[in-house]
Amino acid sequence: MINPINDGGPIASTLHGSEMTVVPSGGLSLRDWFAGMALSAFANTTETDCLPESWNWKGLAHTAYIAADAMLAAREGRDQ
């Protein structure tokens, strides 16, 4: 059996009664959020000789998830 990817859980909280709880909603995970932020940073590079039309977006997306996994590992206090 393949180990599931640690996605960090959902990023949104929901109010249930008088308590704020995190409820899995099938929406955006913390891993997705981290990857999106990393991809955004790549896209906001100051490299003037690097045009977005020539970027390897699949490679950048893969790298963004590698960065997200490293952020989750650091958040949990463990090495990647």
C-alpha positions in Angstrom: 0.0 0.0 0.0 1.3 3.5 -0.9 1.6 6.0 2.0 -0.7 8.9 1.5 0.9 12.3 1.0 0.8 14.5 4.1 -1.2 17.5 2.8 -1.1 19.4 6.1 -4.9 19.3 6.4 -7.5 21.8 5.3 -6.6 25.5 5.5 -10.1 26.7 6.5 -11.8 26.7 9.8 -15.5 26.3 10.3 -17.7 27.5 13.2 -19.7 24.7 14.7 -21.9 25.8 17.5 -19.8 27.9 19.8 -16.4 26.3 18.8 -14.1 27.0 15.9 -13.0 23.7 14.5 -11.1 22.6 11.4 -13.4 20.4 9.2 -12.0 18.6 6.2 -14.0 19.9 3.3 -12.2 18.5 0.3 -11.0 22.0 -0.5 -7.6 23.6 -0.5 -5.0 21.8 1.7 -2.1 23.5 3.4 0.2 21.6 1.0 -1.6 23.2 -2.0 -1.4 26.6 -0.3 2.3 26.3 0.3 2.9 25.1 -3.3 0.8 28.0 -4.7 2.8 30.4 -2.7 6.1 28.9 -3.9 4.9 29.0 -7.5 3.9 32.6 -7.0 7.4 33.4 -5.8 8.8 31.7 -8.9 6.6 33.8 -11.1 7.6 37.0 -9.4 11.3 36.4 -10.0 13.3 39.5 -10.9 15.2 37.6 -13.7 14.8 39.9 -16.7 16.1 37.3 -19.2 13.5 34.7 -18.2 10.2 35.1 -20.1 7.1 33.3 -18.7 6.3 32.0 -22.2 9.5 30.0 -22.2 9.2 28.6 -18.6 8.8 24.9 -18.0 5.5 25.2 -16.0 5.2 21.5 -15.3 8.7 21.5 -13.9 8.0 24.6 -11.8 4.8 23.1 -10.4 6.7 19.9 -9.5 9.4 22.0 -7.8 6.7 24.0 -6.0 5.3 20.8 -4.4 8.8 19.7 -3.4 9.1 23.1 -1.6 5.6 22.6 0.0 6.6 19.2 1.3 9.8 20.7 2.8 7.7 23.4 4.4 5.4 20.8 5.9 8.4 18.8 7.2 9.9 21.9 8.7 6.6 22.8 10.3 6.5 19.4 11.9 10.1 19.7 13.1 11.3 16.8 11.0 13.9 16.5 8.1 12.6 16.0 4.6 
